[in-house]
Amino acid sequence: MQHSSWCLPVTYLPSGRKVACSGKERCLTKDYHTDENRVLKKDPQQDYHLEYAMENSTHTILAFSRELHTCDPNDKSITESTVRVIWAYHHKDLGEAGQNYHGSTRGTKSLRLLNPEKAEVSPASLSYFDLTNKDVPVPDKDTTYWCQMFKIPVQHEKHHVTKVEPLIQKDHENLVHHILLYQCSSNLNDSVLDYGHECYHPNMPDSFFTCETVIFAWAIGGEGFTYPPHVGLSIGTAADPQFVLMEVHYDNPTYTEGLIDNSGLRLFYTPVLRKYDAGVIEAGLWVSLFHNIPPGMPEFVSEGHCTLECLEEALGAERPSGIHVFAVLLHAHLAGRAIRMRHFRNGEEQKLLAYDDEFDFNFQEFQYLEEERTIMPGDNLITECHYSTTDRIRMTWGGLSTRNEMCLSYLLYYPRINLTRCASIPDIMEQLQFIGVKEIYRPVRTWPFIIKSPKQYKNLSFMDAMNKFKWSKSEGLSYNELVLKLPMNVRCSKTDNAEWSFQGMTAFPPEVERPYKTEPVICSSSSCLPCSLSLTLLFVVYVASSTIGNFGPVVQ
């Protein structure tokens, strides 16, 4: 079993197709784990408790509980991070020979067990509109970004979007990696609606460059998002998006030909206005080749800074009392292993804004915060990303492909202010000095730029020079220490491509404890309230009536 996976108890239900186990009924449940050879073993410490079980002709239902922190080395602590839940079952009871092999009746799913889902039910009569691509031919290459402009159909009167759902074409669940929705310039006209185009392409329409403000983000594995009852995404006024750009990232690593896609988003809206308008801030590392990770590294840390100077200027001008963050989307690509959003005030570190220490590339969605967090002028935020490149022999570069990397956080907050990006990127020249580069050709006329000296790198691009350098783990660690201390270029952007005055300035990263140290878990449930918290889960298995027997083991 993977270290990041989690096993549920093995459960035996009494014979019969309709049973309910509670109180006097005899239902057996046992706490098991697997070793490195995937052999099922009974735990010496039994931590799972069956609360309820029922079986009929089509379903087996189990409800069980356990402490969040059992302090059993064979159990994983349950935190706000992603949990990979493994499930399997067999239609026959547990026999004398032991566990029956489950065969193909197994699976896995990434979940956030402690993510406080919003239970608000939208009225059936709630209006909605769809933003979907129309027969987009997906190229036979690994990564494609497709952009399509839309006009918001609700005009002349303020409304609030209260819920957004992905509309992913059937069988394209692994093809569509993420969808971003950008607000575009209000000076456009309907002529921009004629056709879609590949994003970031030299021939991309000029109108696409006016779309800088992210107003919604969805990524693979995520489900619909419901705004809190007091917050909505405003549409219908002059200050709201009239034209939006939908960017769909297609991930086609097998280079499959002939794919046609019609995926998109569904937005539910209401004329019954909520108290606050929602906004989105993109924070972290500016996506650039200046963000890079050496090969063969079991652990490499990158940081993107939303600086106190940027927040001081933007919040000081527009919201001196601060903004309130209610959800966060943490985003990286295939090398990502963990992401944390750190929050500082007056140099003192606050509780983590959001984190995922078991990051799953295939499961990225907005995390609702248990409690809203206020960001004040002069605060600073650090998006801390952990990567592993042990399976790579060349540099990993910041970029758009899933084989490149990103380190981003999308903050959903209220009330909306004129700040869309708060990010940074480390200085490239000091990175190149680490590998011995002395001089580049100036003025810079090509990208990536070309190295002039020393001789071993002469006339190589800086990307080729970094790949030519003989990286070892010790060199990688030294390089990591250097990069985290380098001066950085600050991005501090408004809507409509405008900038706060600190945009493009140079700043130094703050002196903080690196890496972030998590609070120790106290094992004694009697002396620690957080440790005594338990989780109750409901597990439902559907089986066709023609195959059901007496359900025996259920392993997850």
N, C-alpha and C positions, 0 to 999 in steps of 0.2 A: 504494500500500500504506500502511496506517496505520502511524504510527511505532511503535506498540506491537506490531505483527505481526512475524512472522519467516518468512523464505523458506528452504526447503531447496534443495538442488542440483537441477538438471535432470539426469535420468539416462536414458541410452539402453542398452537391453539387446540382446544379439545376437538374431538371428532364431531362432525356435523357441519352442515352448510350454513346454519343460522345460529350463531352463538354470540353472547355478550359476556365479557369477562370483567367483573367488577365485584369487589367485596368477596362473596362466598365462592364464586366460580374459580376453578383452578386453571389459571393460565401461567405458563412457564415463560420467563424471560431471563436471558443470561447476557452478561456483558462480555463480549469477545473483542479481540484485536487480531491483526495479521502481522507476521514477521516479514523479514526481507524476502523470503521465498513465497510469500502470499499464503502461508499455512495459517488456518484459523485456530486461534488459541483462546481458551477461557481466561479472563482476567482474574488474578488473585483478589483484586479489589473490585467488588460489584457496585457500580455507581448509577446504573440505569434502573428506573422504576416504571413498570407498566401501569398506567393509570386506567386504560380502557382498551378493549379489543372487541371487534365484531366481524363476523364473516357471513356472507350470504352467497347467493348463486353467481354474483358478478364482482363483488368487492371484498377485500380484506382491509379493515381499518384498524390502525394501532395509534394510541395516544400514550406517550411516555415522557418522562421527565428526568433531568439530572442537573447537578450543580454546574454553574458556569465554569468554575475552577475546581476540579476534583483533586488536583495535585497527584494524580495517578500518572506515572510516566507513560502508560499505554493509552492515555486519553489526551485529546487536544483541548486546551482552554477555548471557550467560546467567547469571542470578542466581536467588535464591530467590523473586523476584516472579513474578506471573502472566505467562505467555507465550501470546499468541494465535497459534496455529499455523494457517497457511493451506495447504490442499492442493488439488491439481487434477491431472488426468491426461487423456490421450487414448489411444484404442485403436490409433492408427496411429503409425508411427515418425516421427521428425523428418525432414521433407523438405527439398528444396533451398530452398523458400520460407521455411524457418525454422519457428518454433514453431507447432504446430497449436493452434487455439483449443479449449479444453477443454469449452465448452458448459456443460451442467448438471452435469458430473461434477467437482464442486468442493465445498469446504466449509471450515469453520473450527472450531477447538475450543480453548478455554482450558485450559492445563495449568500445573502447577508441575513443571518438569523436574527440579529439584533437591530436591524434597520427599522425604525418606527414607521411603518407604512401608514399613509393617510387613508382613513376609512371613509372619508366623505363620498357619498354616492351622488353622482350627477343625475339630475332629473332626466327622465326618458325624452322629454320634449326639448332638451337643450339643443340649440342650433350648432351646426358645425360646417366646416368647409375643408376640402382635401387639397393638398399640394402634392401632386404625384407626377413622376416622369411619364412620358408617353413613348413607349416602344424604343427605349434607349438601347442601341446596339453596344454591348459591352465588349471591348476589344480583347483579343486573346493575348493579354499581357498581365503581369502579376498585379499591377496597381493602376487604377484609373480613377481620377477625380472628375465627376461630371457635374456641371453647373447649369441650372435652369432658373430663369427669372420668372417671378410670379407677381401678380398684382393682388393685394389683399382685397377681397370682395366687399368687405364691410366699410362703408365710407360715410362721411358727413355726420357721424354721431359716435360718441365714445362708447366702446364696449370693452369687456375684459375677457381674454382667453383664460379659461380656468383649468383646462386639461389638454394635454397633447399625447397622441398615441402614434406609434409607428405603424405604417401600412407596408409590410414587407411581403413582396410577391411570394407565393407558395414555392417552396423548394429553393428559395434564394436566401435563406436565413444565414448561411455562411458566406454568401457572396457580398451582401451589403454590410460593410464594416462600421460605418458611422454616417450620420446625417447631421449637417450643421445648417442652421437657418440664420442668414445675415440680413440686417437692415441696410437698405441701399439709399442713395441720394433721393431726395424728394423732387429733384429737378428733372427726373427722367420722364419719358412718355411711353405710350403703349407700344411703340415700335421695338422696344427691347424685349418684348414678349414673344417674338416670332419664332425663336429657336433656342435650343440649348447648345452647349459647347463644352469641350473638354477644358477643365479649369487649369490655370497656371500654364497655359499653352501660349506660344508666341503670337498666335492669331486670335487669342481670346478677345471678345468684344470689349471696347473701352468702358462700357457701362458697368461691367463686372468689377472693375477696379474701384468703383464708388461704394462697394459693399464691404464695409470694414467691421461693423458692429454685430457680434454674435448675440442673437436673442433667444436661441434655443439650441441645445445639443443633445443628441441621442447616439449611443454607441452599442455595438453588438452585444447581445445578451440582456440588454435593458428592456424594460417594459414601458407602459405609459407613465406619464408624470402628471400628478394632480397638484395644483398650487394650493397653499394654505388658504383657509376661508377668508382671511383679511387681505390677501394679495392676489393680483391678476396681471396678466400681460396686456397692456393697453393697446388697443387698435381703434382706428376711426377718427383720430384728431390729426391736426397738422404736425404735431410733434411726434406722432407715432409712425411706424413703418407703413408706407403705401406700396412700395415695391420691395420685394424680398428676393434674395438669392438662396436657393437650396443647393447645397453641395453634398453630393453623395459619393462616398468612397467605396469603390468596388475592389474587392480583394480576390484575385483570380490566380492563385499560385500554380494551378495545373494548366494554365493557358488554354482553358476550354473555349472552343469556338462556337459561334452561333447563339450566344446568350442575348436575350432581349429582356429588359427589365422595366417594370412599371411601379416601383416602390416609391414611398414618400411618407407624408405625415398627415394626420387628421387633427384639426384644431377645433375644440369645442369652445363656444363663446356665449356670453350673456349680456343683455343691456342693464342688468342689475349690478351696479358698480360696487366694487370692493373698496376698502379704505385706501390701499396703497397700490402704486404701479410697481411692477417688478423690473429689475435690471439684471444684466449679466456682465461680470468682469472676467476677462481672460487673464490669468496670472501664471507666472512660471518662467520657463526659458523660451525666449524668442526662437522660433524654428529657423535654424541656420546651420550651415556647415561648421560654424565656429563652436557648435556643440558636438563633441566627439568622444568616443569611448574606445580605448585600446582593446585588441583581441585577447582572448585567453584569460579574462579577468573573472574570478568567481564573485567578486563584489566591486562595484564602482559606483560612486555617488556623484550625482549632478545636482546643482541647486539653481533655481530660478528665483529672482528677488523682485517682489513688489515693494519698492523702497519707501522709507518713511518720507523722503522728499516728495515723491509723487503723490502719496496719500495726503501729506500735509497740504500740498497745493490744491489738489482736486477737492478733497473733503472740506478743507478750510474755506474754499470759495463757495461751495454749493451745499454742504451739509455739516456744519461745525459740530452738531450733536451726534454725528456718526450715522452709519448705515447698518442694517441688520441682515446678516447672512442666515438663510434658512435651509439651503441645500448646496452641495458641492459635488461636482463630477471630477474625478481624478483620471488623468489620461496619459498613457504611455503606449509603447508598441511591444513587439515580441520579446525584446531583451529585458523588459520591465519586470521586477520582482516585488517591489514594495514602493509605496508613495505616501508621503506625509505632508500635510499642510500645517506649517508651524506659524505661530502667532506671537508677536512680541509687542509689548507696550512699555515705553520708557526704559528699554533695555532689558526688561524682565520677561521671561518666557511665560506665556499663558498655557492653558490646556490646549492640546492639539485641536485645530479647527476641524480636521478630517484626517483619516488615515486608512490605509489598506496594506497590512503587512503580508498578505497572501495574494497579491495582485494577479488577476487572471485577465489576460489580453482579450479573451472571448466573453468577458462579463464586465461591462462598464456601464454604469448608470448613475444618475444623481442619487447621492446619499442625503436623505433628510437628516438634519441635525436634531438631536434629542432636545436641545434648547437652542433658540436663536442666539447668534453671537454678534455683538456690536463691534464694528471696526471704526476706530476714532482717527481724527487727523493726527499724524505723527506715529501711528502704529506702523509696523512693517511685517510682511508675510514672506515666508520662504517655502517654496514647493521643493521638497527633497525627494529625489527619485533614486532608487537603488536598481542596479542592472547586473546581469550576469552575461558574459560573452565567452564562456568556456568552450562553446561549440563553434566559435568563429576564428578565422585566421587572418582577417583583415579588419581595418578600422570600421567602426559603426559610426555613421554620420547623422547629425540632426537633419531631418527631412520629412517628406510627405509619405514615402513608401512605408509599409509596415515593416520592411527590413531595415529602414532607417529608424531613428528614435525621436521621441518627443518627451517633454516633461512639463505638463500643463495642468492647471486647475481652473475649472469654470465655477465661479461663485454666483449663485442666485441670491439676490438680496432685494431689499426695499428701504426707503423709497428710491426710485430711479434717479441717478445723477449722470452728468456728462463725463463718464470715465468708462472706456471700453476695454483698454489693455493696460496692464501694469506688470511689466516684465523686464527681463535683462538678458544680456549675453556677454560672456567673458571675452576679454581682449585676446585677439588671435595671435598677435606678434609674440607675446610672451609665451604662448603655447608652443610656437614654432622654435623659439630659442631653446626650449627644453630638449629638442632633438638636434640642436646644433646649427639651426639656420641663422645666418648672419645678415643677409641682405636680400631684398626682393627687387624686381624690376619696377621702376617708377617712371612716369605715372602708370598706374594700374590700368591696363587696356583690355585685359582678358579676365574671365572668371571660370574656374578658380585662378587666382593670380599666380605668377611664375616666380620661382626662386632664382636669384642671381648667384649667390654663394652660400656655403662652401661648394667645392668642386663636386662632391658626391651627390649633391642635390641640384646642381646647375641645370637650368631649363626644365626642371620638373615642376608640375603644379604642386601647391602645398598639400593636396590630397595624396598625390603619388609619393611625396617625401615622407608623410606620416606613415604611409603603408610600407615604405622601404625601411624605415627604422626598425631595428630588431627589438621588439617589445618582449620583456619578461614580466613576471608577476611583480618583482621588486621595482622595476622601472614603472610599471603601471601604477603601483601604490604611490610612488614618489610624484608621478605626474598628477594623480588625483589630489594629493595634498596641495600641489601648486595651484591647480585650476580653482580650487575652492577659495583661494586667497587673492586671486587676480582681480584687478580693477575691471569694472563692467560698464557696458553701455546700457543706458536706461531707456526703456520704452514706456511712454506715459501718454496715451492717446485718447482723443475725444471721438465723437461721432463725425461722420462726413469728412474723414481724413484729416480733421483738425488735430492739433497737438497742444498739450500743456507745455509750459515753458521749459520744464525739466527734460522733455523728450530729447534724446541724443546726448545728454550730458554724461559725464563719467562719474561713477561713484565706487566706493569700496564696500565689499560685503561686511556686515557687522560682525563683531567678535561674539560668537555664540558657541555653545557646547556642541561638538561634533564627534560622532553622530548623535542624534537624539536618543536619550536613554529613557526607556519605558519604565513606568512605575512597577516595582516588584509586586508579584502576586503573593498575598498572604494565604497560606493553605488552610489555616484553621477556620472553618466556617462559623464556629461559635464566637470567634473574636473579631470577625470582619464582615460587615454587612454586605459589601460588594461581592465577597466570595461566597456568601450564603444564598445569593440569588440563584434561582433555578430557571430552567427553560423547559417548557412543555411543547412538544411537537406532535403534530398529527400526520400520520403516514397512511396514504391510501393506495392500494394496488387494485387495478382493474384487470380481470381475466375473463376471457370468453367462457361462457358456461360449459362449452364442450370440453374444456381442458381442466376445469377446476376439480380439485380433489380436496383432501384434508390438508390445509396449508400447514407446512412445517416451518422451516427456518426462514426468517426474513433478516437479511444482513444489509446494512447500509453504511 
